[in-house]
Amino acid sequence: MNQEIISRYIRQPARLPAELRARIEREMHQHGEVDATKIGVAVRGGQVLLWGSVASEHERSLAGQIAARLTARTSVINHIQVFRTTPS
C-alpha cells in the first residue's frame, strides 16, 4: 500500500474528555472578556455541558462560542446563567 492509502485508515486519537475540558477551561480563563471563575465544564460522549454564572449575556455567549470552537462535538449545552449585579 502506498502512504496515501494508509493515511486514510490512520485516525488521530480521540481527545480524552479531561484533556478537552482542560483546554476549554484554559481558553475561557485566558479570554479577556469572560470571567470563567464561576463556569464549570463537563464533557460527556458527544456533548459539552457548561454551567455556572456570569455577569452578562455577552460573557455567556462567548463561553459557548469558545467551547464550540475547540471541539468537534455536535452539541454544546450552555446552562450558564446571567446574574447582573446592580449598584446599591
C-alpha positions, 0 to 999 in steps of 0.5 A: 500500500502506498502512504496515501492509502494508509493515511486514510485508515490512520485516525488521530486519537480521540481527545480524552474528555479531561484533556478537552475540558482542560483546554476549554477551561484554559481558553475561557480563563485566558479570554479577556472578556469572560470571567470563567471563575464561576463556569464549570465544564463537563464533557460527556460522549458527544456533548459539552455541558457548561454551567455556572454564572456570569455577569452578562449575556455577552460573557455567556455567549462567548463561553459557548462560542469558545467551547464550540470552537475547540471541539468537534462535538455536535452539541454544546449545552450552555446552562450558564446563567446571567446574574447582573449585579446592580449598584446599591 
